[in-house]
Amino acid sequence: MGTGGRSGLRRGKGNAEGVTAGKGNADGVATSPTATAASASCQYRCIECNQEAKELYRDYNHGVLKITICVSCQKSCQKPVDKYIEYDPVIILINAILCKAQAYRHILFNTKINMHGKLCIFCLLCEAYLRWWQLQDSNQNTDPDDFIRYAKEWDFYRMFAIASLEQTAFFIGIFTFLWVERPMTAKKKPNFILLLKALILSSYGKLLLIPAVIWEHDYTPLCLRLIKVFVLTSNFQAIRVTININRKLSFLAILSGLLLESTMVYFFQRMEWDVGSDCAIYKSQDF
């Protein structure tokens, strides 16, 4: 396969610079003390056993690369640390869509992605557009008056703000549950910043809301439900991979987030705000 997956690697010091021909290493190379100290931070993860790794591959110069084998001092699987560095990005995306844990570990731990903020804003815009579209569909007002158009524009901003608050409530519910349920004897605290990035990246399924609305048909409500299930499944896998917890705790974390999000929706409805929530959208679109 191609080597497209290597373009996003977080290249650490000591991969190429610290490898010189010599003796004293099982691979036939010797690393300098400077390179050893630089790579001691273990910034990568094995996609198979989730153990920390110092490097993903080793450069022997002249374009000769060798994928590192997982030889962790704890549990080691004796498999390549990250086979996806040789895979085409399309293959990686397909495996991520299939919610494979190995693909999630590759994306979250072994690649450098700096699009979390943009993706979050774009997903919120998609969700706000869906709610705004439903609101306009329920209010069949064709008055071309400028005031009406101005009000419709502010309706979209309102939907965006409400969608942002509900998304925040969903994340807070997940973080609160994981903080309460984390083992008291845990050696390492959960990395909630990394978890937040993982949840944002795993919400990419919301981008499908726009095509589902544009190409409206009789199965649009079903498509919206499937998109919601897909996003929650991706969030479930992201939590499980990032925090390295079992499926039960990950599932309960998702339920906690949904509970707090539903509470926020109920609060808005009590205030008589037309929030255009998912449940209301699904009910109104049933033919």
Backbone hydrogen bonds in HBPLUS format (Angstrom, degrees):
<---DONOR---> <-ACCEPTOR-->    atom                        ^
c    i                          cat <-CA-CA->   ^        H-A-AA   ^      H-
h    n   atom  resd res      DA  || num        DHA   H-A  angle D-A-AA Bond
n    s   type  num  typ     dist DA aas  dist angle  dist       angle   num
A0006-ARG N   A0003-THR O   3.19 MM   3  5.78 165.5  2.21 117.6 121.9     1
A0007-SER N   A0004-GLY O   3.41 MM   3  5.97 164.3  2.43 115.3 118.9     2
A0005-GLY N   A0087-TYR O   2.79 MM  82  5.32 128.4  2.05 149.0 163.6     3
A0009-LEU N   A0006-ARG O   3.25 MM   3  5.44 170.4  2.26 115.0 115.6     4
A0112-LYS N   A0008-GLY O   2.79 MM 104  5.63 152.6  1.86 161.3 170.4     5
A0019-VAL N   A0016-ALA O   3.46 MM   3  5.56 168.0  2.48 105.5 108.8     6
A0020-THR N   A0030-ALA O   3.32 MM  10  5.71 160.6  2.36 144.7 150.4     7
A0030-ALA N   A0020-THR O   3.04 MM  10  5.71 170.3  2.05 167.8 170.4     8
A0028-GLY N   A0025-ASN O   2.89 MM   3  5.20 162.6  1.92 114.3 119.4     9
A0036-THR N   A0032-SER O   2.97 MM   4  6.25 154.7  2.03 151.9 159.8    10
A0037-ALA N   A0033-PRO O   2.98 MM   4  6.17 158.6  2.02 148.0 152.6    11
A0038-ALA N   A0034-THR O   2.99 MM   4  6.19 148.6  2.09 142.6 151.8    12
A0039-SER N   A0035-ALA O   3.00 MM   4  6.15 146.1  2.12 145.1 152.7    13
A0044-TYR N   A0053-ALA O   3.23 MM   9  5.06 153.1  2.31 167.1 160.2    14
A0053-ALA N   A0044-TYR O   3.02 MM   9  5.06 154.8  2.09 119.9 120.5    15
A0046-CYS N   A0051-GLN O   2.75 MM   5  5.32 156.6  1.81 153.8 162.0    16
A0050-ASN N   A0046-CYS O   2.90 MM   4  4.83 135.5  2.10 131.5 139.4    17
A0047-ILE N   A0081-VAL O   2.92 MM  34  6.11 166.4  1.94 169.6 166.2    18
A0068-THR N   A0056-LEU O   2.94 MM  12  5.38 170.0  1.95 126.6 129.3    19
A0058-ARG N   A0066-LYS O   2.83 MM   8  5.27 154.2  1.90 143.2 151.6    20
A0066-LYS N   A0058-ARG O   2.98 MM   8  5.27 147.5  2.09 142.3 152.4    21
A0060-TYR N   A0064-VAL O   2.78 MM   4  5.24 173.2  1.78 173.7 172.5    22
A0064-VAL N   A0061-ASN O   3.18 MM   3  5.75 167.2  2.20 117.4 121.2    23
A0081-VAL N   A0068-THR O   2.87 MM  13  5.85 168.1  1.89 159.7 159.6    24
A0070-CYS N   A0079-LYS O   2.83 MM   9  5.56 171.5  1.84 149.8 152.1    25
A0086-GLU N   A0083-LYS O   3.34 MM   3  6.21 171.2  2.35 120.6 123.2    26
A0087-TYR N   A0084-TYR O   2.99 MM   3  4.82 159.4  2.03 102.1 108.7    27
A0091-ILE N   A0088-ASP O   2.96 MM   3  5.40 124.8  2.28 111.4 124.6    28
A0092-ILE N   A0088-ASP O   3.18 MM   4  6.58 155.5  2.24 151.2 158.6    29
A0093-LEU N   A0089-PRO O   2.87 MM   4  6.11 156.6  1.93 148.1 154.3    30
A0094-ILE N   A0090-VAL O   3.00 MM   4  6.24 156.9  2.05 146.2 152.0    31
A0095-ASN N   A0091-ILE O   3.03 MM   4  6.28 159.9  2.07 148.2 153.3    32
A0096-ALA N   A0092-ILE O   2.90 MM   4  6.17 145.4  2.02 144.8 155.0    33
A0097-ILE N   A0093-LEU O   2.87 MM   4  6.16 153.1  1.94 150.1 157.3    34
A0098-LEU N   A0094-ILE O   3.01 MM   4  6.30 143.8  2.14 141.9 152.0    35
A0100-LYS N   A0095-ASN O   3.11 MM   5  5.72 169.7  2.12 158.7 160.1    36
A0099-CYS N   A0096-ALA O   2.87 MM   3  4.86 153.4  1.94 102.8 109.6    37
A0104-TYR N   A0100-LYS O   3.19 MM   4  6.53 156.0  2.25 149.7 156.7    38
A0105-ARG N   A0101-ALA O   2.92 MM   4  6.21 158.6  1.97 153.9 159.2    39
A0106-HIS N   A0102-GLN O   3.03 MM   4  6.25 156.4  2.08 146.2 152.7    40
A0107-ILE N   A0103-ALA O   3.05 MM   4  6.28 161.5  2.09 148.3 152.6    41
A0108-LEU N   A0104-TYR O   2.86 MM   4  5.95 165.6  1.88 154.8 159.2    42
A0109-PHE N   A0105-ARG O   2.90 MM   4  5.53 161.6  1.93 143.1 148.6    43
A0110-ASN N   A0106-HIS O   3.11 MM   4  4.94 136.3  2.31 115.8 128.5    44
A0119-LEU N   A0115-MET O   2.91 MM   4  5.97 162.5  1.94 152.1 157.6    45
A0120-CYS N   A0116-HIS O   2.92 MM   4  6.05 156.4  1.98 148.3 154.8    46
A0121-ILE N   A0117-GLY O   3.04 MM   4  6.28 165.4  2.06 151.9 155.0    47
A0122-PHE N   A0118-LYS O   2.94 MM   4  6.11 160.6  1.98 148.5 154.4    48
A0123-CYS N   A0119-LEU O   2.90 MM   4  6.05 158.0  1.95 149.0 154.6    49
A0124-LEU N   A0120-CYS O   3.01 MM   4  6.21 157.1  2.06 148.0 154.3    50
A0125-LEU N   A0121-ILE O   2.89 MM   4  6.14 148.6  1.99 145.3 154.5    51
A0126-CYS N   A0122-PHE O   2.98 MM   4  6.27 151.8  2.06 144.8 152.1    52
A0127-GLU N   A0123-CYS O   3.00 MM   4  6.29 158.7  2.04 148.0 153.4    53
A0128-ALA N   A0124-LEU O   2.78 MM   4  5.95 155.7  1.84 146.3 153.9    54
A0129-TYR N   A0125-LEU O   2.84 MM   4  5.98 152.0  1.91 143.9 151.5    55
A0130-LEU N   A0126-CYS O   3.04 MM   4  6.30 153.3  2.12 143.5 150.3    56
A0131-ARG N   A0127-GLU O   3.09 MM   4  6.39 161.4  2.13 148.7 152.7    57
A0132-TRP N   A0128-ALA O   2.82 MM   4  5.98 161.1  1.86 149.8 155.9    58
A0133-TRP N   A0129-TYR O   2.76 MM   4  5.84 155.7  1.82 147.7 154.4    59
A0134-GLN N   A0130-LEU O   3.06 MM   4  6.28 153.7  2.13 143.0 149.6    60
A0135-LEU N   A0131-ARG O   2.90 MM   4  6.15 150.8  1.98 145.3 153.9    61
A0136-GLN N   A0132-TRP O   2.91 MM   4  6.16 158.1  1.95 150.5 155.6    62
A0137-ASP N   A0133-TRP O   2.91 MM   4  6.02 145.1  2.04 139.3 149.7    63
A0138-SER N   A0134-GLN O   3.06 MM   4  6.26 139.8  2.23 139.7 148.7    64
A0139-ASN N   A0135-LEU O   3.17 MM   4  6.39 130.6  2.43 135.2 148.0    65
A0141-ASN N   A0139-ASN O   2.82 MM   2  5.69 125.0  2.13 113.9  97.2    66
A0148-ILE N   A0145-ASP O   3.09 MM   3  5.37 123.7  2.42 102.5 115.8    67
A0149-ARG N   A0145-ASP O   3.20 MM   4  6.63 159.8  2.25 152.0 157.2    68
A0150-TYR N   A0146-ASP O   2.89 MM   4  6.08 152.9  1.96 146.5 154.5    69
A0151-ALA N   A0147-PHE O   2.92 MM   4  6.14 152.7  1.99 144.4 151.4    70
A0152-LYS N   A0148-ILE O   2.95 MM   4  6.23 155.2  2.02 149.5 156.2    71
A0153-GLU N   A0149-ARG O   3.02 MM   4  6.25 149.4  2.12 142.5 150.5    72
A0154-TRP N   A0150-TYR O   3.13 MM   4  6.46 156.9  2.18 146.8 152.0    73
A0155-ASP N   A0151-ALA O   2.94 MM   4  6.21 136.6  2.13 140.5 153.2    74
A0156-PHE N   A0152-LYS O   3.23 MM   4  6.60 145.4  2.36 142.8 149.7    75
A0156-PHE N   A0153-GLU O   3.13 MM   3  5.34 125.4  2.44  98.6 111.3    76
A0157-TYR N   A0153-GLU O   3.31 MM   4  6.77 154.4  2.38 144.3 150.5    77
A0158-ARG N   A0154-TRP O   2.92 MM   4  6.13 153.6  1.99 144.8 152.3    78
A0159-MET N   A0155-ASP O   2.93 MM   4  6.20 153.5  2.00 146.4 153.2    79
A0160-PHE N   A0156-PHE O   2.96 MM   4  6.24 150.1  2.05 146.4 154.9    80
A0161-ALA N   A0157-TYR O   2.99 MM   4  6.28 156.6  2.05 147.9 153.5    81
A0162-ILE N   A0158-ARG O   2.98 MM   4  6.22 161.9  2.01 151.1 155.9    82
A0163-ALA N   A0159-MET O   2.88 MM   4  6.00 160.0  1.92 145.8 151.7    83
A0164-SER N   A0160-PHE O   2.96 MM   4  6.13 150.0  2.05 143.1 151.3    84
A0165-LEU N   A0161-ALA O   3.01 MM   4  6.30 155.6  2.07 147.5 153.5    85
A0166-GLU N   A0162-ILE O   2.96 MM   4  6.21 159.9  2.00 152.2 157.5    86
A0167-GLN N   A0163-ALA O   2.95 MM   4  6.09 154.5  2.01 143.4 150.7    87
A0168-THR N   A0164-SER O   2.93 MM   4  6.11 155.3  1.99 145.1 152.1    88
A0169-ALA N   A0165-LEU O   2.92 MM   4  6.17 155.1  1.98 145.3 152.1    89
A0170-PHE N   A0166-GLU O   2.96 MM   4  6.19 152.1  2.04 144.0 151.3    90
A0171-PHE N   A0167-GLN O   3.05 MM   4  6.36 158.8  2.09 150.2 154.8    91
A0172-ILE N   A0168-THR O   2.89 MM   4  6.12 163.1  1.92 153.2 158.3    92
A0173-GLY N   A0169-ALA O   2.93 MM   4  6.08 156.8  1.99 147.8 153.6    93
A0174-ILE N   A0170-PHE O   3.21 MM   4  6.49 152.7  2.29 142.4 149.1    94
A0175-PHE N   A0171-PHE O   2.91 MM   4  6.20 169.0  1.92 159.0 161.4    95
A0176-THR N   A0172-ILE O   2.87 MM   4  5.94 161.9  1.90 151.4 156.5    96
A0177-PHE N   A0173-GLY O   3.16 MM   4  6.26 162.7  2.19 141.9 146.3    97
A0178-LEU N   A0174-ILE O   3.04 MM   4  6.26 169.2  2.05 155.4 158.4    98
A0179-TRP N   A0175-PHE O   2.89 MM   4  6.02 149.1  1.99 145.6 154.4    99
A0180-VAL N   A0176-THR O   3.01 MM   4  6.20 156.7  2.06 149.0 154.6   100
A0181-GLU N   A0177-PHE O   2.89 MM   4  6.00 163.0  1.92 155.1 160.3   101
A0182-ARG N   A0178-LEU O   3.05 MM   4  5.71 118.5  2.45 133.0 142.8   102
A0186-ALA N   A0183-PRO O   3.20 MM   3  5.27 163.4  2.23 109.1 110.4   103
A0195-LEU N   A0191-ASN O   2.97 MM   4  6.25 151.6  2.06 143.5 152.7   104
A0196-LEU N   A0192-PHE O   2.84 MM   4  5.94 150.7  1.92 138.5 145.5   105
A0197-LYS N   A0193-ILE O   3.09 MM   4  6.39 159.7  2.13 147.2 152.0   106
A0198-ALA N   A0194-LEU O   2.89 MM   4  6.13 151.2  1.97 144.2 152.9   107
A0199-LEU N   A0195-LEU O   2.85 MM   4  6.11 156.5  1.91 151.1 156.7   108
A0200-ILE N   A0196-LEU O   3.01 MM   4  6.24 154.5  2.07 147.3 154.1   109
A0201-LEU N   A0197-LYS O   2.95 MM   4  6.16 165.9  1.97 150.2 154.0   110
A0202-SER N   A0198-ALA O   2.88 MM   4  6.00 154.1  1.95 146.2 153.9   111
A0203-SER N   A0200-ILE O   3.15 MM   3  5.27 156.9  2.21 103.0 109.9   112
A0204-TYR N   A0201-LEU O   3.34 MM   3  5.86 146.7  2.46 119.3 118.9   113
A0206-LYS N   A0203-SER O   3.09 MM   3  6.05 173.0  2.09 128.7 130.6   114
A0207-LEU N   A0204-TYR O   3.07 MM   3  5.85 165.8  2.09 120.8 125.2   115
A0208-LEU N   A0205-GLY O   3.05 MM   3  5.75 162.9  2.08 117.2 122.5   116
A0209-LEU N   A0206-LYS O   3.01 MM   3  5.51 166.1  2.03 115.1 119.4   117
A0212-ALA N   A0208-LEU O   3.21 MM   4  6.33 158.8  2.26 146.1 152.4   118
A0213-VAL N   A0209-LEU O   3.04 MM   4  6.26 137.5  2.23 143.4 153.8   119
A0213-VAL N   A0210-ILE O   3.10 MM   3  5.22 130.4  2.36 100.5 113.4   120
A0214-ILE N   A0210-ILE O   2.87 MM   4  6.07 167.2  1.88 161.8 165.7   121
A0215-TRP N   A0211-PRO O   3.01 MM   4  5.90 170.5  2.02 149.3 151.9   122
A0220-THR N   A0217-HIS O   3.16 MM   3  5.49 163.7  2.18 118.6 118.3   123
A0223-CYS N   A0219-TYR O   2.96 MM   4  6.24 156.4  2.02 154.3 161.7   124
A0224-LEU N   A0220-THR O   2.95 MM   4  6.21 156.4  2.01 157.1 162.9   125
A0225-ARG N   A0221-PRO O   3.07 MM   4  6.33 152.2  2.15 144.2 151.5   126
A0226-LEU N   A0222-LEU O   2.96 MM   4  6.23 159.7  2.01 150.7 156.2   127
A0227-ILE N   A0223-CYS O   2.92 MM   4  6.15 151.2  2.00 147.0 155.0   128
A0228-LYS N   A0224-LEU O   3.06 MM   4  6.27 156.5  2.12 143.1 148.9   129
A0229-VAL N   A0225-ARG O   2.97 MM   4  6.30 159.2  2.01 151.3 156.7   130
A0230-PHE N   A0226-LEU O   2.88 MM   4  6.06 156.0  1.94 145.8 152.7   131
A0231-VAL N   A0227-ILE O   2.95 MM   4  6.18 160.1  1.99 151.9 156.4   132
A0232-LEU N   A0228-LYS O   3.07 MM   4  6.27 163.4  2.10 149.5 153.9   133
A0233-THR N   A0229-VAL O   2.90 MM   4  6.07 152.4  1.98 146.1 154.2   134
A0234-SER N   A0230-PHE O   2.93 MM   4  6.16 154.6  2.00 147.5 154.3   135
A0235-ASN N   A0231-VAL O   2.90 MM   4  6.18 154.9  1.96 147.7 154.9   136
A0236-PHE N   A0232-LEU O   2.86 MM   4  6.06 153.4  1.93 144.0 151.6   137
A0237-GLN N   A0233-THR O   3.04 MM   4  6.33 156.9  2.09 147.4 152.3   138
A0238-ALA N   A0234-SER O   2.94 MM   4  6.13 152.0  2.02 145.8 154.1   139
A0239-ILE N   A0235-ASN O   2.98 MM   4  6.21 159.3  2.02 152.9 156.9   140
A0240-ARG N   A0236-PHE O   3.10 MM   4  6.30 164.7  2.13 146.6 151.1   141
A0241-VAL N   A0237-GLN O   2.96 MM   4  6.08 155.1  2.03 147.1 153.1   142
A0242-THR N   A0238-ALA O   2.94 MM   4  5.93 165.7  1.96 147.9 152.6   143
A0243-ILE N   A0239-ILE O   3.06 MM   4  5.89 167.4  2.08 150.4 153.8   144
A0244-ASN N   A0240-ARG O   3.06 MM   4  5.26 124.7  2.38 117.8 130.9   145
A0250-SER N   A0246-ASN O   3.22 MM   4  6.43 160.9  2.26 149.2 155.0   146
A0251-PHE N   A0247-ARG O   2.86 MM   4  5.99 155.5  1.92 148.6 155.0   147
A0252-LEU N   A0248-LYS O   2.95 MM   4  6.21 158.0  2.00 149.6 155.8   148
A0253-ALA N   A0249-LEU O   2.89 MM   4  6.07 145.2  2.01 143.1 152.7   149
A0254-ILE N   A0250-SER O   3.12 MM   4  6.43 152.7  2.20 144.0 150.1   150
A0255-LEU N   A0251-PHE O   3.03 MM   4  6.36 157.2  2.08 147.6 154.0   151
A0256-SER N   A0252-LEU O   2.91 MM   4  6.13 149.7  2.01 142.9 150.9   152
A0257-GLY N   A0253-ALA O   3.02 MM   4  6.32 156.1  2.08 146.7 152.7   153
A0258-LEU N   A0254-ILE O   2.93 MM   4  6.23 159.3  1.97 151.7 157.4   154
A0259-LEU N   A0255-LEU O   2.87 MM   4  6.03 150.7  1.95 145.1 153.3   155
A0260-LEU N   A0256-SER O   3.08 MM   4  6.35 163.9  2.11 151.5 154.1   156
A0261-GLU N   A0257-GLY O   2.95 MM   4  6.11 154.6  2.02 145.6 153.6   157
A0262-SER N   A0258-LEU O   2.81 MM   4  5.96 156.8  1.87 146.9 153.0   158
A0263-THR N   A0259-LEU O   2.97 MM   4  6.22 147.0  2.08 141.7 151.1   159
A0264-MET N   A0260-LEU O   3.02 MM   4  6.30 148.7  2.12 142.2 150.0   160
A0265-VAL N   A0261-GLU O   2.99 MM   4  6.36 153.7  2.06 147.7 154.9   161
A0266-TYR N   A0262-SER O   2.91 MM   4  6.15 159.5  1.95 148.3 153.7   162
A0267-PHE N   A0263-THR O   2.95 MM   4  6.16 150.3  2.04 142.8 151.0   163
A0268-PHE N   A0264-MET O   3.04 MM   4  6.34 156.6  2.09 149.1 154.4   164
A0269-GLN N   A0265-VAL O   2.95 MM   4  6.21 156.0  2.00 149.7 156.8   165
A0270-ARG N   A0266-TYR O   2.92 MM   4  6.14 149.2  2.01 146.3 154.3   166
A0271-MET N   A0267-PHE O   3.16 MM   4  6.43 136.9  2.35 137.2 148.4   167
A0271-MET N   A0268-PHE O   3.09 MM   3  5.05 126.8  2.39  92.1 106.4   168
A0273-TRP N   A0268-PHE O   3.02 MM   5  5.46 166.4  2.03 150.1 151.0   169
A0272-GLU N   A0269-GLN O   2.90 MM   3  4.83 154.3  1.97 102.9 108.6   170
A0275-VAL N   A0273-TRP O   3.02 MM   2  5.60 114.8  2.46 111.5  94.4   171
A0281-ILE N   A0277-SER O   2.93 MM   4  6.19 155.5  1.99 153.6 161.4   172
A0282-TYR N   A0278-ASP O   2.92 MM   4  6.16 164.6  1.94 156.5 159.8   173
A0283-LYS N   A0279-CYS O   3.07 MM   4  6.27 162.4  2.10 150.4 154.8   174
A0284-SER N   A0280-ALA O   3.05 MM   4  6.13 162.0  2.09 147.1 151.9   175
A0285-GLN N   A0281-ILE O   3.10 MM   4  6.14 132.7  2.33 144.1 155.5   176
A0286-ASP N   A0283-LYS O   3.42 MM   3  5.56 160.5  2.46 102.0 107.6   177
